Structure formats: structure tokens, C-alpha cells
Amino acid sequence: MASGVSDYTYRPVPDNQLTVVPPLVANTVGTISVAQGGTQNACPPGQTGYLVYGSGGNTSFGIICVPSGQPANSPEVLLAQKASSSQPWPNLALGVNPVTGLAGLASWFWLGGANASMSDATASSGPLTVAVHASLIGATWDFGDGSRTDSGDLGQAYPAGSDVQHVYQTDTYGLPSGYTISGLLRYVVTYSVNGGPWQQLGVKTKAYSRSYSVFQIQPVAVGGQ
């Protein structure tokens, strides 16, 4: 077996079910509510989900799905994990307009500067060669004030009007570094053994973050001339 592919631990997903975290919803006056959540299948039929942890069993690397009856630490899956870890993340930057936000007015967000796709990768050991492919399936935007939203795209760079928008109700007075905003990309990873059919490995994520200051517009009385 190739070296460096066994530094993972695997724990079965309880009942093969994942908790669905509901989005936070903020109304026009800034009140945040949380919708009722639920559960969903961790993997497609005929596959079993495993939570993947790094060295020491503390850092989570997401979930992999393997055919039922096949161990999560099989040579094929370990090679797929190795290949997946070698895929370079897109060199994206989080943009926002206006550069300094104004409470009560919409700010536009996007991830740009490069292509968001990821190149395929392979790993080999003995007679096994495993290829992996990562497909972007969505983004979760966190605006730093307790609000977040899921988006099917990465927004559009200014001067285009981005689909990803947020209206801040409060400024960042008292927060020297401003709000921490982030766009979390989600990729579903599939793998193929020796050119065979593609199987689901799991989902991996990458967050792109920056700080953002928001000011208030305050009226000022001006004496008559």
C-alpha cells in the first residue's frame, strides 16, 4: 500500500443519517429565527457513510460513502483519500461591494479571481490506480452578523449586480476588525478504481474569509445661512 494513506480514522455515521442544519433567517429589523431541522440519508442506497477524522481522531475531514460491506479503510478508499488530499484548492478571493458597508443598504458578495473547478488527481499502489474528481455543488455564505444563506453560485463580481446580497441592520462599532464574512464551498468527491465506475467518496469544503466594516449613516443638522 502507498505510504501516507493510513493516517485517518473512520466512524460509522449513526443510523446512516445526517442532521440537516436549518438556515438562519433575519427579518428586516434584524431578528434572527431558526427553522426546524431534520435528517437526511448520509449516502445513496447500497452505500454506508463514515465520518473521517485525521491523526488523533480530532480533526474532521467530512464523510465518505463506501459500498455496504466494504470497509472504510480499504486500499481503494485510502488511495482515493490520498488522491483527494492532493487536489489543489482554487485560488479564489472573496470580494464585496461597497468596500465599506452601510447599515440598511445591500452589500454584494462574490468569490472570484480564478476558476472554481478542481483538477482531477490520482494515487497508485501496486495494481491499484484510483482517480478522483471533485464537483462544486454549492456555497454557504456567512455574513458575520449571525446571518447566512446557501447559494447555488459564487456571486458576480462588481460592477455586475451579484445574486449574493445582504443588508446589515447594525454597524461594526465596537468591533475593531469588523465582521468576519466567509464563503464556504462544497465539493462532492467521486472516485474510480482502475478505470471502473465512479463511486461517491464524500464531500469536502473550503472557506474563503475576510473582515468587513459596516458604518451607520446619521443625519446631521445644519444651520441655515
VOBA-1610 file (N, C-alpha, C; in pm, whole numbers, padded with zeros to 5 digits, always signed):
BEGIN
Met+00084-00118+00000Met+00000+00000+00000Met+00088+00123+00000Ala+00045+00229-00069Ala+00123+00351-00073Ala+00137+00408+00065Ser+00252+00472+00091Ser+00275+00529+00223Ser+00192+00653+00240Gly+00160+00687+00367Gly+00091+00810+00398Gly-00057+00808+00371Val-00119+00690+00351Val-00261+00686+00322Val-00340+00627+00438Ser-00279+00603+00551Ser-00350+00538+00661Ser-00362+00626+00784Asp-00339+00760+00769Asp-00346+00849+00883Asp-00487+00901+00907Tyr-00586+00815+00887Tyr-00725+00853+00908Tyr-00793+00751+00999Thr-00893+00796+01071Thr-00979+00706+01146Thr-01121+00723+01095Tyr-01200+00617+01106Tyr-01333+00614+01047Tyr-01436+00570+01151Arg-01545+00643+01157Arg-01654+00608+01248Arg-01784+00605+01169Pro-01860+00497+01181Pro-01986+00490+01106Pro-02080+00606+01143Val-02147+00660+01043Val-02249+00763+01068Val-02366+00696+01139Pro-02406+00744+01257Pro-02515+00680+01331Pro-02642+00668+01246Asp-02689+00544+01232Asp-02810+00514+01156Asp-02802+00561+01010Asn-02681+00592+00964Asn-02660+00642+00828Asn-02743+00767+00800Gln-02764+00848+00905Gln-02845+00970+00893Gln-02763+01091+00935Leu-02779+01201+00861Leu-02713+01327+00893Leu-02817+01429+00935Thr-02782+01510+01033Thr-02869+01618+01076Thr-02863+01732+00975Val-02977+01780+00932Val-02985+01893+00840Val-02994+02020+00924Val-02892+02105+00912Val-02891+02229+00989Val-02972+02334+00914Pro-03078+02387+00974Pro-03161+02485+00903Pro-03088+02618+00892Pro-03119+02696+00788Pro-03054+02826+00775Pro-03105+02926+00878Leu-03020+03020+00915Leu-03062+03130+01000Leu-03130+03234+00913Val-03243+03285+00959Val-03320+03381+00881Val-03334+03510+00961Ala-03295+03622+00900Ala-03307+03752+00966Ala-03414+03834+00895Asn-03505+03891+00974Asn-03607+03975+00913Asn-03555+04117+00896Thr-03642+04208+00855Thr-03598+04343+00821Thr-03555+04425+00942Val-03587+04379+01063Val-03545+04453+01182Val-03432+04381+01254Gly-03376+04280+01189Gly-03259+04214+01245Gly-03288+04098+01338Thr-03415+04062+01358Thr-03447+03949+01444Thr-03416+03819+01371Ile-03339+03732+01437Ile-03294+03608+01375Ile-03379+03491+01424Ser-03426+03409+01333Ser-03503+03291+01369Ser-03441+03170+01302Val-03464+03052+01360Val-03410+02927+01308Val-03525+02834+01275Ala-03532+02791+01149Ala-03636+02697+01109Ala-03608+02559+01167Gln-03712+02475+01168Gln-03697+02341+01221Gln-03613+02256+01127Gly-03517+02183+01183Gly-03428+02098+01103Gly-03484+01959+01086Gly-03401+01869+01042Gly-03443+01731+01021Gly-03321+01646+00994Thr-03341+01533+00927Thr-03230+01443+00892Thr-03242+01403+00746Gln-03131+01355+00691Gln-03130+01302+00555Gln-03030+01187+00548Asn-03044+01103+00446Asn-02952+00991+00429Asn-02811+01043+00406Ala-02715+00981+00474Ala-02576+01023+00458Ala-02522+00981+00323Cys-02570+00869+00269Cys-02517+00814+00144Cys-02630+00757+00059Pro-02604+00736-00070Pro-02705+00676-00157Pro-02735+00532-00114Pro-02845+00475-00161Pro-02879+00336-00128Pro-02765+00241-00166Gly-02740+00143-00079Gly-02636+00046-00104Gly-02499+00090-00059Gln-02490+00211+00000Gln-02362+00260+00050Gln-02376+00300+00197Thr-02266+00291+00268Thr-02263+00323+00410Thr-02171+00442+00433Gly-02216+00532+00520Gly-02138+00653+00547Gly-02046+00638+00666Tyr-01928+00698+00655Tyr-01831+00701+00764Tyr-01783+00843+00784Leu-01776+00885+00911Leu-01713+01012+00945Leu-01562+00992+00943Val-01491+01084+00878Val-01346+01071+00861Val-01276+01171+00951Tyr-01178+01122+01028Tyr-01101+01207+01119Tyr-00952+01191+01091Gly-00878+01300+01113Gly-00735+01298+01092Gly-00660+01236+01207Ser-00529+01256+01207Ser-00442+01198+01309Ser-00488+01241+01447Gly-00504+01145+01538Gly-00551+01175+01672Gly-00701+01167+01686Gly-00772+01160+01573Gly-00917+01146+01579Gly-00991+01273+01615Asn-00927+01391+01597Asn-00991+01516+01638Asn-01040+01600+01521Thr-00961+01613+01416Thr-00997+01699+01304Thr-01085+01623+01206Ser-01204+01680+01178Ser-01298+01614+01088Ser-01267+01648+00942Phe-01269+01546+00855Phe-01248+01566+00713Phe-01376+01537+00634Gly-01490+01534+00702Gly-01615+01511+00633Gly-01658+01366+00635Ile-01727+01325+00529Ile-01789+01193+00522Ile-01750+01125+00392Ile-01726+00996+00398Ile-01710+00917+00278Ile-01821+00813+00272Cys-01855+00774+00151Cys-01956+00671+00129Cys-01889+00553+00058Val-01903+00436+00115Val-01843+00317+00054Val-01952+00211+00037Pro-01937+00124-00063Pro-02036+00018-00082Pro-02056-00062+00046Ser-02178-00089+00080Ser-02208-00163+00202Ser-02134-00295+00204Gly-02067-00322+00315Gly-01986-00442+00329Gly-01840-00420+00300Gln-01806-00307+00237Gln-01664-00276+00212Gln-01613-00187+00323Pro-01502-00219+00388Pro-01453-00137+00499Pro-01409+00001+00452Ala-01423+00099+00541Ala-01386+00236+00507Ala-01236+00251+00489Asn-01159+00161+00547Asn-01013+00170+00534Asn-00959+00071+00431Ser-01043+00039+00330Ser-00996-00049+00223Ser-00888+00022+00143Pro-00800-00052+00077Pro-00694+00013-00003Pro-00750+00111-00105Glu-00863+00076-00168Glu-00921+00165-00269Glu-00963+00299-00208Val-01031+00293-00094Val-01078+00417-00031Val-00961+00499+00022Leu-00861+00434+00080Leu-00745+00506+00130Leu-00670+00576+00017Leu-00658+00510-00097Leu-00595+00574-00211Leu-00679+00690-00263Ala-00811+00674-00260Ala-00898+00784-00301Ala-00880+00904-00209Gln-00869+00878-00077Gln-00845+00987+00017Gln-00712+01056-00011Lys-00611+00978-00041Lys-00480+01036-00070Lys-00487+01123-00195Ala-00551+01072-00300Ala-00563+01149-00424Ala-00642+01277-00401Ser-00751+01267-00324Ser-00833+01384-00297Ser-00755+01491-00221Ser-00672+01449-00127Ser-00596+01546-00048Ser-00489+01617-00130Ser-00453+01561-00248Ser-00352+01624-00333Ser-00411+01724-00432Gln-00542+01732-00439Gln-00605+01827-00531Gln-00585+01969-00480Pro-00528+02059-00560Pro-00511+02197-00514Pro-00644+02271-00508Trp-00665+02345-00402Trp-00786+02425-00390Trp-00780+02544-00486Pro-00893+02588-00539Pro-00892+02707-00626Pro-00840+02830-00550Asn-00763+02912-00619Asn-00706+03033-00559Asn-00805+03148-00575Leu-00910+03145-00494Leu-01017+03244-00503Leu-01001+03353-00398Ala-01064+03466-00423Ala-01066+03577-00327Ala-01211+03620-00308Leu-01246+03655-00184Leu-01381+03700-00154Leu-01390+03850-00176Gly-01477+03890-00268Gly-01496+04032-00298Gly-01628+04082-00242Val-01634+04213-00216Val-01756+04273-00163Val-01766+04417-00212Asn-01885+04462-00240Asn-01913+04599-00280Asn-02038+04648-00207Pro-02031+04766-00143Pro-01918+04858-00134Pro-01807+04803-00043Val-01687+04860-00058Val-01573+04813+00021Val-01600+04828+00170Thr-01667+04935+00208Thr-01715+04954+00345Thr-01866+04956+00342Gly-01930+04869+00420Gly-02074+04858+00415Gly-02146+04970+00486Leu-02273+04987+00453Leu-02359+05086+00518Leu-02483+05014+00569Ala-02512+05028+00697Ala-02629+04963+00756Ala-02755+05010+00684Gly-02839+04914+00650Gly-02964+04945+00583Gly-02957+04940+00432Leu-02836+04928+00376Leu-02819+04919+00232Leu-02754+04784+00198Ala-02791+04728+00083Ala-02742+04595+00046Ala-02594+04598+00010Ser-02522+04497+00057Ser-02384+04472+00014Ser-02386+04351-00079Trp-02298+04353-00180Trp-02288+04244-00277Trp-02162+04165-00252Phe-02171+04033-00264Phe-02058+03944-00235Phe-02034+03849-00352Trp-01907+03809-00367Trp-01873+03710-00470Trp-01738+03647-00439Leu-01715+03531-00498Leu-01585+03464-00495Leu-01533+03462-00637Gly-01415+03521-00659Gly-01363+03531-00794Gly-01212+03532-00797Gly-01158+03568-00913Gly-01014+03574-00931Gly-00956+03451-00995Ala-01033+03343-01004Ala-00985+03219-01064Ala-01104+03128-01088Asn-01080+03020-01161Asn-01183+02921-01186Asn-01206+02838-01059Ala-01331+02814-01025Ala-01362+02740-00903Ala-01354+02589-00921Ser-01328+02542-01042Ser-01318+02398-01062Ser-01187+02344-01007Met-01184+02215-00976Met-01065+02150-00924Met-01018+02044-01023Ser-00886+02034-01041Ser-00832+01934-01133Ser-00843+01795-01072Asp-00858+01694-01158Asp-00861+01556-01112Asp-00723+01515-01060Ala-00720+01409-00981Ala-00594+01360-00926Ala-00599+01208-00918Thr-00482+01147-00909Thr-00474+01002-00898Thr-00374+00962-00790Ala-00390+00841-00740Ala-00294+00781-00647Ala-00286+00632-00681Ser-00166+00577-00673Ser-00146+00437-00712Ser-00071+00360-00604Ser-00099+00231-00599Ser-00027+00140-00511Ser-00040+00000-00570Gly+00074-00059-00608Gly+00068-00191-00666Gly-00020-00193-00788Pro-00118-00285-00796Pro-00203-00294-00914Pro-00318-00193-00915Leu-00330-00111-00810Leu-00444-00020-00798Leu-00405+00122-00839Thr-00488+00181-00923Thr-00478+00323-00955Thr-00617+00383-00935Val-00625+00481-00847Val-00754+00542-00813Val-00753+00688-00859Ala-00852+00725-00938Ala-00870+00862-00983Ala-00984+00926-00904Val-00972+01054-00874Val-01078+01126-00804Val-01117+01249-00884His-01244+01285-00870His-01299+01404-00935His-01384+01478-00833Ala-01368+01610-00826Ala-01444+01693-00732Ala-01533+01789-00810Ser-01662+01790-00778Ser-01759+01877-00846Ser-01818+01975-00746Leu-01818+02102-00781Leu-01877+02204-00695Leu-02028+02186-00689Ile-02082+02179-00567Ile-02226+02159-00553Ile-02296+02275-00485Gly-02221+02375-00437Gly-02287+02489-00375Gly-02195+02565-00282Ala-02249+02674-00228Ala-02174+02759-00136Ala-02264+02803-00022Thr-02207+02813+00097Thr-02278+02868+00212Thr-02209+02998+00250Trp-02286+03105+00256Trp-02234+03237+00286Trp-02267+03273+00431Asp-02166+03315+00505Asp-02182+03361+00642Asp-02143+03508+00645Phe-02238+03595+00683Phe-02215+03739+00675Phe-02160+03799+00804Gly-02134+03716+00904Gly-02065+03762+01024Gly-02152+03822+01131Asp-02278+03850+01099Asp-02368+03911+01197Asp-02473+03811+01246Gly-02448+03682+01224Gly-02544+03579+01262Gly-02633+03534+01148Ser-02618+03596+01032Ser-02699+03560+00915Ser-02615+03479+00817Arg-02678+03385+00753Arg-02611+03308+00650Arg-02713+03259+00548Thr-02665+03217+00432Thr-02754+03170+00328Thr-02681+03070+00240Asp-02755+02978+00181Asp-02698+02884+00084Asp-02724+02936-00056Ser-02625+02921-00142Ser-02635+02973-00278Ser-02590+02867-00377Gly-02653+02867-00492Gly-02611+02774-00596Gly-02497+02827-00679Asp-02457+02953-00660Asp-02346+03008-00737Asp-02253+03086-00646Leu-02150+03144-00705Leu-02047+03215-00628Leu-02065+03366-00633Gly-02177+03413-00683Gly-02198+03556-00696Gly-02129+03611-00820Gln-02151+03739-00847Gln-02094+03804-00964Gln-02011+03925-00921Ala-01893+03940-00982Ala-01803+04049-00944Ala-01857+04184-00989Tyr-01836+04284-00906Tyr-01874+04421-00940Tyr-01801+04463-01068Pro-01865+04534-01163Pro-01988+04613-01145Pro-02118+04537-01170Ala-02112+04407-01198Ala-02236+04332-01211Ala-02306+04326-01075Gly-02438+04319-01078Gly-02513+04305-00954Gly-02513+04160-00908Ser-02448+04130-00797Ser-02435+03992-00752Ser-02567+03938-00699Asp-02587+03808-00722Asp-02704+03740-00664Asp-02690+03722-00513Val-02567+03727-00464Val-02542+03709-00321Val-02539+03845-00256Gln-02644+03878-00181Gln-02658+04010-00119Gln-02700+03996+00026His-02667+04099+00104His-02710+04100+00244His-02723+04244+00291Val-02826+04271+00370Val-02848+04403+00428Val-02816+04396+00577Tyr-02714+04467+00620Tyr-02678+04471+00762Tyr-02769+04568+00835Gln-02814+04524+00953Gln-02900+04609+01035Gln-02821+04685+01140Thr-02703+04638+01173Thr-02620+04704+01274Thr-02479+04725+01219Asp-02411+04829+01268Asp-02276+04857+01222Asp-02175+04778+01304Thr-02048+04800+01276Thr-01942+04726+01345Thr-01873+04814+01450Tyr-01944+04914+01500Tyr-01889+04995+01609Tyr-01861+04903+01729Gly-01741+04911+01782Gly-01703+04823+01892Gly-01638+04694+01845Leu-01633+04672+01713Leu-01566+04555+01657Leu-01450+04607+01572Pro-01331+04621+01629Pro-01218+04681+01556Pro-01188+04612+01424Ser-01209+04481+01419Ser-01179+04407+01296Ser-01300+04390+01206Gly-01415+04447+01246Gly-01536+04434+01167Gly-01595+04294+01175Tyr-01692+04269+01089Tyr-01750+04136+01079Tyr-01654+04044+01003Thr-01653+03915+01038Thr-01581+03815+00959Thr-01680+03749+00866Ile-01664+03773+00736Ile-01754+03714+00637Ile-01681+03600+00566Ser-01756+03501+00521Ser-01692+03387+00454Ser-01787+03323+00354Gly-01727+03266+00252Gly-01798+03183+00156Gly-01741+03043+00162Leu-01823+02946+00201Leu-01780+02807+00218Leu-01824+02727+00096Leu-01727+02680+00018Leu-01758+02599-00100Leu-01767+02452-00063Arg-01861+02381-00126Arg-01880+02239-00103Arg-01860+02163-00234Tyr-01774+02062-00227Tyr-01745+01979-00344Tyr-01779+01834-00310Val-01850+01767-00400Val-01873+01624-00384Val-01760+01552-00460Val-01699+01453-00394Val-01584+01383-00450Val-01625+01242-00488Thr-01593+01204-00611Thr-01617+01067-00657Thr-01482+01005-00697Tyr-01478+00873-00696Tyr-01352+00806-00731Tyr-01378+00685-00820Ser-01275+00651-00898Ser-01281+00538-00990Ser-01157+00453-00970Val-01175+00323-00959Val-01064+00229-00939Val-01031+00161-01070Asn-00908+00182-01117Asn-00860+00118-01242Asn-00955+00141-01358Gly-01008+00264-01367Gly-01095+00299-01478Gly-01236+00245-01467Gly-01273+00194-01351Gly-01406+00139-01331Gly-01511+00246-01306Pro-01631+00205-01266Pro-01739+00301-01244Pro-01707+00399-01130Trp-01764+00517-01139Trp-01741+00620-01038Trp-01830+00595-00918Gln-01771+00609-00798Gln-01842+00592-00673Gln-01823+00718-00587Gln-01919+00743-00501Gln-01910+00862-00417Gln-01815+00839-00301Leu-01724+00933-00281Leu-01631+00929-00169Leu-01680+01014-00053Gly-01732+01131-00082Gly-01780+01220+00024Gly-01781+01364-00022Val-01794+01454+00073Val-01800+01598+00045Val-01687+01666+00120Lys-01614+01754+00051Lys-01512+01832+00120Lys-01541+01980+00099Thr-01494+02061+00192Thr-01530+02203+00192Thr-01407+02290+00206Lys-01420+02415+00161Lys-01314+02514+00173Lys-01378+02650+00197Ala-01333+02721+00302Ala-01388+02853+00335Ala-01290+02962+00293Tyr-01344+03068+00232Tyr-01268+03186+00196Tyr-01326+03302+00277Ser-01241+03370+00353Ser-01291+03468+00451Ser-01218+03602+00439Arg-01280+03704+00496Arg-01219+03837+00509Arg-01298+03915+00613Ser-01242+04026+00659Ser-01313+04113+00752Ser-01388+04219+00674Tyr-01493+04273+00735Tyr-01579+04370+00667Tyr-01635+04468+00768Ser-01611+04597+00745Ser-01661+04702+00834Ser-01792+04758+00778Val-01884+04787+00868Val-02014+04843+00832Val-02037+04968+00915Phe-02070+05079+00850Phe-02094+05206+00918Phe-02243+05239+00917Gln-02279+05332+01003Gln-02414+05386+01007Gln-02416+05523+00939Ile-02524+05553+00868Ile-02546+05688+00816Ile-02631+05763+00917Gln-02580+05873+00966Gln-02652+05952+01066Gln-02678+06093+01014Pro-02803+06140+01028Pro-02833+06276+00983Pro-02764+06380+01073Val-02723+06488+01013Val-02659+06597+01087Val-02735+06725+01057Ala-02775+06794+01165Ala-02846+06922+01147Ala-02749+07030+01107Val-02786+07105+01004Val-02703+07213+00955Val-02780+07343+00966Gly-02718+07441+01028Gly-02786+07570+01046Gly-02807+07642+00916Gly-02914+07718+00907Gly-02942+07796+00786Gly-02843+07908+00765Gln-02826+07948+00642Gln-02734+08055+00607Gln-02803+08189+00621
//
